[in-house]
C-alpha cells in the first residue's frame, strides 16, 4: 500500500479548497483530497480492521491456553490465569498501536518490529508456562518414584526408570527438587519477554564491609538442572571390554606386566574418550550402594590430599569413619566439620573436567586397570591350566580369583596347605590391599579387624575351594552370629515403629558390635557396624516399600554376622566365581 503524506495532502487541500479544515470525516476528505485519497484512506481502514482481528485472535488463543493450564506451581507464588492476563493485555495494546501505524504507513518498519516482538512475547509467555508445568510433572516423577513418562518406538507413553546423576551440583539438584514440589513457582518471573528464575547471589564485602546479596535473573534456557544418571551405559560397555581383555590374556605368552599396563592404558583412554561426558561423570559418582565406594569418594579422600580448583591442596578426612585410629568416637562437632570439608571437595570435583588429563589418568589407574589386569590374568591362567604348557591338571587357577594378580595351581595349593597347617595367611583383596589372617592356638584365625573366625571362613573369604581344612567350632557359633535369628526378629512389627520404639527394640535385638542412631526429620534410623551403615525408613508411605526396608536390615545384619562386612569385602560370591566350589 502506498504511503499517505499528510502534510503534502494538507497543502493540496489549501490550494484546491482555500481555508477548508483538514478533518478525517469522509465528506471533508472528499472535498479536500479527492477520490484517490479517499481510496487510500479506505484501504488503510480495512487493513487496520484486519490487523485488529488478528491481534484479538492471537491474544484470545493465548489466554485460552493459559486458562486450560490452570494453576501452575504451589504456595503463595503459584501462577494463575490472572497473572498471565495482565501480561497478555499489555502486549495486546502494543500490537494494536503498531497495527494503527502500519495501516496508515507511519514508520512501518519500526512498528512492524514492535508488533513481532509483542507477538513473540505472547508466544514465549504461553509456551514457557507450559514448559514449566511439564517440568514440574517430570521432576515430580523422578524424585517421587524414579520414573519419567516417555514415548516408546511405537509412540505409546510408558514409564521409564531413571535416577539423577550424582555428579550434578547441589545447586542444580536443589533446583530440580523445587520443580518437583512446585515451589519453583515462587521464584519465577516473566521479564523482557522471557521466563526465568529469580534468586540471590552473595556479594562478598571488602575488608570491614558486610557481605551483601544481589538479585539475579536467569532465563529458563540458561538454568542448570541435574543430568540423569547414565553410569549403566558405561557398566554395560565395561562388560564388553573386560571380555576383550580376558581373550587377550588367553593369547598372551605372559601374565600381566608393566608393558601390558602401558599398552592397555592407552587403549582404555581411547575407549573411554568415545563415551559422553555425562556417562563418565555418572560413573565417577555412582557407587554400588553407598557414597564411600564411588571413584569420586576414593579420589577426594586419597592420600596426599585433594587439590581444589583454586590450587589449594587439602587433606580430606573420610566422613563415614566414625572413630579415630584409637577407636575413640568423633564428637558431633568433629563429624559436622569433617562432613562439611568432604562436601566442599565433592562439589568442587563436580565442576572440574572428569574426562581427560590427570582425572582420567587416575580413573583408569584406580577404577578400570585393576579389573582389566584381573581379567587379563584370568584369561592367561585359564589357558595355562586347561591343557596349556603350565597345567597341573587340577584347574585350581580358577580359585583365589579375588586377587588382582595371576594365580596358578601351585599358588592356590600353597594357600590351602597354609590354612590346613595353621600358618599365617597374607594376600591381597579385591582393592589391592594386603590382608593378614593370623592363626590362634585353638585352631581358629584372627581377622585383620580382630574377629575370631574359623579356617573354613578364611578359605571362603579368599575364594579357595571347599576342603577339609580341619576347622574347629568358633565360640558363639557360626563365627560370631550368636544364634541370632535376623529373619524373624526384624519384620513388619519393627518397620511400623516410630524412632523411639525402634531404638528400644534395637537395643534388645541387635547382635554385639551393632549400633544405631536416628536419621533425618521423619521416622528413620541408621544401623552401624563399624564404618559400615544402612539407612532404614520406618513407617514407609508405600506398603510395597515395607518388605524392601525389612530386607535391607536383614541383609545388613546377615552380612556382618556371617563375616561379610565391608572390611572383608574380599569375600566373593563363590556360587558365581567358583564353579567347582
Secondary structure as UniProt FT lines:
FT   HELIX           6..17
FT   TURN            18..19
FT   HELIX           26..69
FT   TURN            76..77
FT   HELIX           81..103
FT   TURN            104..105
FT   HELIX           108..145
FT   STRAND          147..151
FT   TURN            153..154
FT   STRAND          157..161
FT   TURN            166..167
FT   HELIX           170..180
FT   HELIX           183..187
FT   STRAND          188..191
FT   TURN            192..193
FT   STRAND          194..203
FT   TURN            207..208
FT   STRAND          212..219
FT   HELIX           220..222
FT   HELIX           231..251
FT   HELIX           258..272
FT   TURN            273..274
FT   HELIX           277..285
FT   HELIX           291..293
FT   HELIX           295..300
FT   TURN            303..304
FT   STRAND          306..307
FT   TURN            309..310
FT   STRAND          313..314
FT   TURN            319..320
FT   TURN            325..326
FT   HELIX           332..350
FT   HELIX           357..363
FT   HELIX           364..368
FT   HELIX           369..385
FT   TURN            386..387
FT   TURN            389..390
FT   HELIX           396..398
FT   TURN            401..402
FT   HELIX           409..420
FT   TURN            421..422
FT   STRAND          425..428
FT   TURN            430..431
FT   STRAND          434..439
FT   TURN            441..442
FT   STRAND          445..446
FT   TURN            448..449
FT   STRAND          452..453
FT   HELIX           455..462
FT   TURN            475..476
FT   TURN            478..483
FT   HELIX           486..489
FT   HELIX           492..495
FT   HELIX           499..509
FT   TURN            512..513
FT   STRAND          514..518
FT   STRAND          524..529
FT   TURN            530..531
FT   STRAND          532..537
FT   HELIX           543..545
FT   HELIX           546..561
FT   TURN            562..563
FT   HELIX           566..568
FT   TURN            569..570
FT   HELIX           574..577
FT   TURN            579..580
//
